[in-house]
């Protein structure tokens, strides 16, 4: 269980760095990484891939977390620069 959480933190942090240039804090990284590990595992299983090693688990989880963040950003409204100044 501890190993799963550690991989979740690492993959959430990597997804935050890749997708927006920064992490989300320890709890945000953990939640993003754990959800991403489920999504990544599902997507890799659909494509017929299996992640056996720790590095493979981190890669699958990071890809899943990036997909998760992308889906969240599809449904979250983005304020324009003019609205942010007010």
C-alpha positions in Angstrom: 0.0 0.0 0.0 2.8 2.4 0.9 4.5 1.6 -2.4 1.3 2.4 -4.3 1.0 5.8 -2.6 4.7 6.6 -3.3 4.2 5.8 -7.0 1.0 7.9 -7.0 2.9 10.9 -5.5 5.7 10.6 -8.1 3.4 10.2 -11.0 1.1 13.0 -9.9 4.1 15.3 -9.5 5.4 14.4 -13.0 1.9 14.9 -14.5 1.7 18.3 -12.9 5.2 19.3 -14.2 4.4 18.0 -17.7 0.9 19.4 -18.1 1.1 22.8 -16.4 4.7 23.3 -15.3 4.3 22.8 -11.5 3.1 20.3 -8.9 -0.2 20.4 -7.0 1.2 20.0 -3.5 1.7 16.6 -1.8 -2.1 15.8 -1.4 -3.0 17.0 -4.9 -0.1 15.0 -6.4 -1.2 12.0 -4.5 -4.8 12.1 -5.5 -3.9 12.9 -9.1 -1.4 10.1 -9.2 -3.6 7.5 -7.6 -6.5 8.3 -10.0 -4.0 8.4 -12.8 -2.7 4.9 -12.0 -6.2 3.5 -12.4 -6.8 5.3 -15.7 -3.3 4.4 -16.9 -3.7 0.8 -16.0 -7.0 0.7 -17.8 -5.7 2.4 -20.9 -2.6 0.2 -21.0 -4.7 -2.9 -20.6 -6.9 -1.8 -23.5 -3.9 -1.5 -25.7 -2.5 -4.9 -24.6 0.5 -3.5 -22.6 1.4 -4.5 -19.1 3.7 -2.5 -16.7 5.7 -5.0 -14.7 8.4 -2.9 -13.1 8.4 0.2 -10.9 9.4 2.4 -13.8 6.6 0.9 -15.9 4.1 1.6 -13.2 5.3 5.2 -12.9 5.1 5.7 -16.7 1.6 4.2 -16.8 0.4 6.2 -13.8 1.9 9.4 -15.2 0.2 8.9 -18.6 -3.1 8.2 -16.8 -2.7 11.3 -14.6 -2.0 13.4 -17.7 -5.2 12.0 -19.3 -7.1 12.7 -16.1 -5.9 16.3 -16.0 -6.7 16.8 -19.6 -10.3 15.6 -19.1 -10.7 17.8 -16.0 -9.6 20.8 -18.1 -12.1 20.0 -20.8 -14.9 20.6 -18.3 -13.5 23.4 -16.3 -14.1 26.9 -17.6 -11.0 29.0 -18.3 -11.1 32.7 -17.5 -9.7 35.1 -20.1 -6.9 37.4 -19.3 -9.3 40.4 -19.1 -11.4 38.6 -16.5 -8.3 37.7 -14.4 -7.3 41.4 -14.0 -10.6 42.3 -12.4 
